[in-house]
Amino acid sequence: DPSAIIIGNVPSGVVGKPVEFTIDVTQAGEGQLEIMVNRGSVPNTVKMLRKGVFLVSFVPREPRQHIIEIKFNGELLPRCPINVPILDASRVTVQGDGIRHVAVNKHSSFRVNTAAAGEAELDVRVTAPNGQMVPAKMVLQPDGDYKVEYSSRYTGRHMVEILWAGQPIMGSPFYVEIYDPNKIRVDGVKVGAVGERMTFDIIRHEAGKAELGLTIVSPSGKDVPYEITPTPLGERVTYVAHESGPHHIYITYGGLEVPGCPMTQNVQESGGIRAFGDGLFKGEEDKPATFYVDTQGKRGDLFVQVDGPNSIAKCNIEPERSGRYVVTYVPVEVGLFNVQIKWNNREIEGSPFRPKILDPKKIHVIGGWQTFLDQGDHMSLNVG
């Protein structure tokens, strides 16, 4: 009796994965069982589980509907033919910027094409670096594609899993860098001089990963060549200015302009602003120490600060008609001092200087010194 044969649930299949179901013929009587998939073009295997109950298995090789025909003593069973949808997650394709790089708190999207993969359910999961799930919205488009939209408030590497019929599509999981131009900082943009190496640092270790764009434009509108080297926190930029005047620095991140750009770095004409004199190298406690700063008649602002190990020395700056400045300070302690000299907010060559301040009066000979006397009863000491 063919109608007494019980066919178990036949699930949808996935290309390359076995599709299995059971057949129970215990109540059908004696007879010959014949099973064909796609008119015999797809091989199948039959394994006895117990007397009268068999496990049928076949492996689909293409994502199209498969037809199962089962005959008993040449007679087609009432449930047959059975149509089995076959899916192929590897034929699902995805495209769009949202699967590569995205700015923080910006709505981004990508499209998923499932036309060649069969009919099934699409599932998309977006996970932030801290493990938080980021909501993703899927919208079926008129052309049959799915548009997936999401926005994350976290920076860093996000994981995007795309599943079709519960199976990961080719390339899944995808890793998307979410970046934030607002977390980029630029340090060290100082006044420079023509012909000298100018440097500044781009700090972006908290901004996520994205393409960094940099352009430096001279006062005449020309692009200035530069070198860029990695640092633990980002990059250091070095260039040589060949024109005086404001140089504009344009920085983009992931195609977005970094806030505060363009930045301006002022470049002055090169000139020998120099300092000289004993006060830059040595001195005595509680006695005036003097040095000179030669500006070669240029107009600008001179800044001098003298720091001792535990004190700040008061400075007296007197201009001379020649364009030279006389700087005097009185150290009130001994030790290694720090003399910082700036012209128009830029340190001059050699700054900071490190004069040694001594006090010979504080030297006491306690004993054993007779062997060091010369013929004139004098002893040489190196102090400092």
PLY file of the C-alpha trace (Angstrom):
ply
format ascii 1.0
element vertex 384
property float x
property float y
property float z
element edge 383
property int vertex1
property int vertex2
end_header
0.00 0.00 0.00
1.97 3.08 -1.22
-0.28 5.40 0.80
0.99 3.80 4.00
4.52 4.98 3.38
5.47 7.90 5.64
7.91 10.50 4.30
9.56 12.62 6.99
10.08 16.37 6.76
12.18 17.38 3.73
14.04 20.63 4.58
15.25 23.31 2.22
18.80 22.68 1.09
22.02 24.57 0.67
24.44 23.97 -2.19
27.21 21.62 -1.10
25.41 20.51 2.08
23.54 17.15 2.43
19.74 17.24 2.35
18.38 14.39 4.47
14.93 12.96 5.20
13.43 9.64 6.37
11.09 7.11 4.75
9.07 4.66 6.83
7.74 1.64 4.85
6.91 -0.66 7.76
3.15 -0.53 7.05
3.35 -0.67 3.25
3.96 -4.36 2.77
6.56 -5.96 0.50
7.72 -4.05 -2.56
10.46 -2.25 -4.46
11.30 1.34 -3.38
12.71 3.70 -6.04
14.01 7.24 -5.26
15.06 9.82 -7.87
16.24 13.42 -7.48
15.88 15.59 -10.61
14.98 12.51 -12.66
18.06 10.70 -11.47
20.61 13.39 -12.38
21.46 14.02 -8.70
22.80 10.93 -6.90
21.28 9.90 -3.59
22.11 7.39 -0.90
19.81 5.27 1.26
20.84 4.04 4.69
18.76 1.70 6.87
18.16 3.14 10.33
16.16 0.18 11.51
13.89 -2.39 9.89
11.56 -0.59 7.48
12.94 2.91 8.19
15.53 4.50 5.87
17.56 7.74 5.77
17.75 9.31 2.29
20.52 11.85 1.55
21.60 13.86 -1.49
23.98 16.80 -2.04
22.73 19.59 -4.33
25.32 21.21 -6.56
23.36 24.18 -7.92
20.91 26.70 -6.40
17.69 25.68 -8.09
14.63 23.78 -7.03
15.20 20.02 -6.79
12.39 17.53 -7.44
12.17 14.30 -5.45
10.17 11.42 -6.92
9.56 8.28 -4.85
7.90 5.16 -6.32
6.81 1.97 -4.61
6.44 -1.02 -6.91
6.51 1.47 -9.80
3.71 3.63 -8.35
4.40 7.28 -7.43
3.68 8.02 -3.79
0.79 10.43 -3.05
3.07 13.18 -1.67
5.27 13.14 -4.71
6.78 14.90 -6.50
8.31 16.92 -3.64
9.82 20.29 -4.53
12.90 21.22 -2.46
14.25 24.80 -2.61
18.05 24.84 -2.83
19.97 27.93 -1.76
23.55 29.04 -2.34
24.88 31.66 0.11
28.10 31.93 -1.92
26.11 33.54 -4.74
24.97 36.42 -2.55
26.94 39.57 -3.38
27.38 42.79 -1.43
28.59 46.26 -2.43
28.74 49.77 -1.05
30.91 51.99 1.15
29.07 50.81 4.25
30.92 47.51 4.04
34.36 49.18 3.92
34.62 52.38 5.96
32.09 54.60 7.71
32.27 57.86 9.67
31.04 57.73 13.26
27.40 58.77 13.81
26.84 58.91 10.04
24.15 56.84 8.34
25.80 54.46 5.91
24.48 51.65 3.74
25.35 48.76 1.48
23.31 46.59 -0.88
22.92 42.84 -0.82
22.02 41.02 -4.04
20.43 37.59 -3.57
18.95 37.02 -7.03
21.22 34.10 -7.88
21.08 32.46 -4.45
17.49 31.27 -4.25
14.76 32.37 -1.87
15.61 32.53 1.83
15.85 34.85 4.80
18.60 37.50 5.05
20.16 38.23 8.42
22.66 41.04 9.11
24.47 41.56 12.42
26.77 44.52 13.16
28.99 44.29 16.24
31.05 47.19 17.68
34.60 46.70 19.02
33.27 46.63 22.59
30.83 43.81 21.75
27.74 46.02 21.57
25.25 45.19 18.82
24.62 48.05 16.37
21.05 48.10 14.96
20.87 47.43 11.21
17.79 48.14 9.10
17.09 45.99 6.01
14.81 47.34 3.28
13.77 45.29 0.22
14.28 47.32 -2.94
12.09 47.25 -6.08
14.87 45.45 -8.00
14.98 42.66 -5.42
18.14 43.81 -3.66
18.25 44.52 0.05
19.49 47.87 1.29
21.11 47.64 4.72
21.46 50.85 6.76
23.22 51.41 10.09
24.96 54.09 12.13
27.45 53.56 14.96
28.57 55.89 17.73
31.70 53.82 18.35
35.04 54.18 16.59
37.21 51.25 15.60
36.86 47.93 13.82
33.26 46.68 13.51
32.28 43.16 12.47
29.46 42.82 9.91
28.03 39.31 9.53
25.74 38.61 6.56
23.83 35.32 6.64
21.62 33.84 3.92
19.45 30.94 5.03
21.56 30.86 8.18
24.77 30.44 6.18
27.50 33.12 5.95
27.84 34.58 2.48
31.24 34.66 0.77
33.54 37.07 2.62
31.44 37.18 5.79
32.21 38.35 8.39
33.30 41.69 6.94
35.36 44.15 9.00
34.47 47.81 8.74
36.55 50.66 10.14
34.43 53.36 11.78
36.39 56.61 12.10
35.89 60.03 13.68
37.68 63.08 12.19
36.70 65.07 15.30
39.15 63.00 17.35
42.14 64.08 15.26
44.50 66.61 16.85
47.37 68.50 15.24
50.27 69.51 17.52
53.44 71.48 17.00
52.36 74.00 14.35
54.88 76.77 15.15
56.35 79.79 13.44
59.26 78.79 11.20
61.82 80.25 8.85
62.53 79.86 5.15
64.88 76.97 4.45
64.52 75.23 7.81
62.78 71.90 8.43
59.26 72.43 9.75
57.48 69.69 11.67
54.08 69.03 13.19
52.32 65.93 14.52
48.96 64.45 13.51
47.50 62.64 16.54
44.84 60.13 15.44
45.20 57.00 17.58
41.65 57.44 18.94
40.05 58.36 15.59
39.71 54.88 14.05
41.28 53.90 10.74
40.65 55.76 7.50
42.58 57.26 4.61
44.58 60.32 5.65
44.76 63.18 3.16
47.26 66.03 3.53
48.06 69.07 1.41
50.35 71.97 2.32
49.93 75.10 0.20
52.51 77.89 0.05
51.62 81.63 -0.07
51.96 81.55 -3.87
49.46 78.69 -4.12
51.93 75.89 -4.82
51.74 72.45 -3.23
54.68 71.96 -0.86
56.35 68.51 -0.83
56.50 66.84 2.57
57.64 63.68 4.31
55.38 61.72 6.63
56.58 59.13 9.13
54.55 56.99 11.56
54.61 57.67 15.31
52.98 55.73 18.18
50.06 58.20 18.14
49.80 58.95 14.42
52.19 60.64 12.01
54.89 63.30 12.00
54.98 65.63 8.99
58.20 67.34 7.91
58.67 69.87 5.12
60.99 72.69 4.07
59.43 76.06 3.27
60.94 78.02 0.39
58.67 81.05 0.70
57.92 83.38 3.56
54.34 83.99 4.62
51.37 81.89 5.75
51.38 78.23 4.69
47.97 76.53 4.77
47.63 72.92 5.96
44.63 70.94 4.70
43.88 67.56 6.34
41.11 65.13 5.45
40.22 61.81 7.05
38.15 59.28 5.18
37.37 62.06 2.71
36.03 64.36 5.46
37.76 67.60 6.41
39.33 67.57 9.86
37.81 70.31 12.07
39.99 73.40 12.28
41.40 73.02 8.79
42.94 74.67 6.98
45.51 75.43 9.66
48.04 78.19 9.13
51.78 77.93 9.77
53.62 81.23 9.45
57.07 81.18 7.84
59.45 84.11 8.24
62.46 85.13 6.22
65.50 83.23 7.35
67.91 85.23 9.47
70.64 84.74 12.01
68.89 85.56 15.28
71.61 84.44 17.65
72.57 84.61 21.30
76.07 84.73 22.75
77.87 85.57 25.98
79.16 83.90 29.15
75.73 84.00 30.80
74.57 81.26 28.45
77.21 78.85 29.71
78.30 79.72 33.24
77.74 81.99 36.21
78.08 82.44 39.98
75.37 82.39 42.59
74.08 85.85 43.57
76.18 87.54 40.88
74.80 89.02 37.61
75.23 86.87 34.52
75.00 88.52 31.13
74.48 87.47 27.53
73.41 89.13 24.27
70.74 88.48 21.64
71.48 89.85 18.16
68.30 90.28 16.07
70.11 92.00 13.17
67.65 94.87 13.34
64.57 92.73 12.69
61.27 93.68 14.26
59.68 91.17 16.54
59.12 89.99 20.09
61.92 88.66 22.27
61.09 86.21 25.04
63.63 85.08 27.63
63.08 82.81 30.63
65.76 81.55 33.00
64.85 78.60 35.24
67.00 77.21 38.03
66.66 73.79 39.66
64.17 75.21 42.20
63.65 78.84 41.19
62.99 81.24 38.34
65.62 83.96 37.88
64.42 87.49 37.20
65.65 88.77 33.82
66.42 92.33 32.76
66.30 92.91 28.98
67.75 96.14 27.60
67.61 96.96 23.86
70.56 98.65 22.15
70.43 100.89 19.10
72.23 98.32 17.02
69.29 95.93 17.31
71.06 93.91 19.95
69.58 93.11 23.36
71.53 92.84 26.62
70.06 90.25 28.99
71.10 90.10 32.63
69.90 87.69 35.30
70.97 86.93 38.88
70.87 83.24 39.84
70.01 82.62 43.51
71.09 78.98 43.68
73.70 76.67 42.26
73.08 73.96 39.69
72.24 73.48 36.03
70.01 76.28 34.73
67.75 76.40 31.67
67.76 79.53 29.48
64.97 79.60 26.90
65.11 82.27 24.18
62.32 82.81 21.64
61.95 85.28 18.78
58.37 85.71 17.57
57.30 82.62 19.55
59.98 80.45 17.92
63.04 79.21 19.74
66.29 80.53 18.30
69.12 78.24 17.33
70.76 76.66 20.39
67.84 77.32 22.73
67.45 76.15 25.43
70.93 76.88 26.79
72.16 75.11 29.95
74.54 77.32 31.98
76.24 75.89 35.09
75.88 78.15 38.12
78.52 77.71 40.87
79.53 79.23 44.21
83.27 78.80 44.94
82.71 80.15 48.47
80.88 76.93 49.32
83.98 74.80 48.67
85.57 73.57 51.90
88.84 71.62 52.07
88.55 69.22 55.01
91.89 67.40 55.04
94.45 65.40 53.17
95.08 68.30 50.84
98.80 68.80 51.56
99.81 66.28 48.88
98.01 68.36 46.22
99.93 71.61 46.87
102.40 72.79 44.27
105.72 74.51 44.96
103.94 77.79 45.60
101.56 76.17 48.09
98.68 76.43 45.62
96.10 73.74 44.75
94.13 73.51 41.48
90.40 72.61 41.65
87.96 71.89 38.83
84.54 73.14 39.94
81.36 72.22 38.06
0 1
1 2
2 3
3 4
4 5
5 6
6 7
7 8
8 9
9 10
10 11
11 12
12 13
13 14
14 15
15 16
16 17
17 18
18 19
19 20
20 21
21 22
22 23
23 24
24 25
25 26
26 27
27 28
28 29
29 30
30 31
31 32
32 33
33 34
34 35
35 36
36 37
37 38
38 39
39 40
40 41
41 42
42 43
43 44
44 45
45 46
46 47
47 48
48 49
49 50
50 51
51 52
52 53
53 54
54 55
55 56
56 57
57 58
58 59
59 60
60 61
61 62
62 63
63 64
64 65
65 66
66 67
67 68
68 69
69 70
70 71
71 72
72 73
73 74
74 75
75 76
76 77
77 78
78 79
79 80
80 81
81 82
82 83
83 84
84 85
85 86
86 87
87 88
88 89
89 90
90 91
91 92
92 93
93 94
94 95
95 96
96 97
97 98
98 99
99 100
100 101
101 102
102 103
103 104
104 105
105 106
106 107
107 108
108 109
109 110
110 111
111 112
112 113
113 114
114 115
115 116
116 117
117 118
118 119
119 120
120 121
121 122
122 123
123 124
124 125
125 126
126 127
127 128
128 129
129 130
130 131
131 132
132 133
133 134
134 135
135 136
136 137
137 138
138 139
139 140
140 141
141 142
142 143
143 144
144 145
145 146
146 147
147 148
148 149
149 150
150 151
151 152
152 153
153 154
154 155
155 156
156 157
157 158
158 159
159 160
160 161
161 162
162 163
163 164
164 165
165 166
166 167
167 168
168 169
169 170
170 171
171 172
172 173
173 174
174 175
175 176
176 177
177 178
178 179
179 180
180 181
181 182
182 183
183 184
184 185
185 186
186 187
187 188
188 189
189 190
190 191
191 192
192 193
193 194
194 195
195 196
196 197
197 198
198 199
199 200
200 201
201 202
202 203
203 204
204 205
205 206
206 207
207 208
208 209
209 210
210 211
211 212
212 213
213 214
214 215
215 216
216 217
217 218
218 219
219 220
220 221
221 222
222 223
223 224
224 225
225 226
226 227
227 228
228 229
229 230
230 231
231 232
232 233
233 234
234 235
235 236
236 237
237 238
238 239
239 240
240 241
241 242
242 243
243 244
244 245
245 246
246 247
247 248
248 249
249 250
250 251
251 252
252 253
253 254
254 255
255 256
256 257
257 258
258 259
259 260
260 261
261 262
262 263
263 264
264 265
265 266
266 267
267 268
268 269
269 270
270 271
271 272
272 273
273 274
274 275
275 276
276 277
277 278
278 279
279 280
280 281
281 282
282 283
283 284
284 285
285 286
286 287
287 288
288 289
289 290
290 291
291 292
292 293
293 294
294 295
295 296
296 297
297 298
298 299
299 300
300 301
301 302
302 303
303 304
304 305
305 306
306 307
307 308
308 309
309 310
310 311
311 312
312 313
313 314
314 315
315 316
316 317
317 318
318 319
319 320
320 321
321 322
322 323
323 324
324 325
325 326
326 327
327 328
328 329
329 330
330 331
331 332
332 333
333 334
334 335
335 336
336 337
337 338
338 339
339 340
340 341
341 342
342 343
343 344
344 345
345 346
346 347
347 348
348 349
349 350
350 351
351 352
352 353
353 354
354 355
355 356
356 357
357 358
358 359
359 360
360 361
361 362
362 363
363 364
364 365
365 366
366 367
367 368
368 369
369 370
370 371
371 372
372 373
373 374
374 375
375 376
376 377
377 378
378 379
379 380
380 381
381 382
382 383
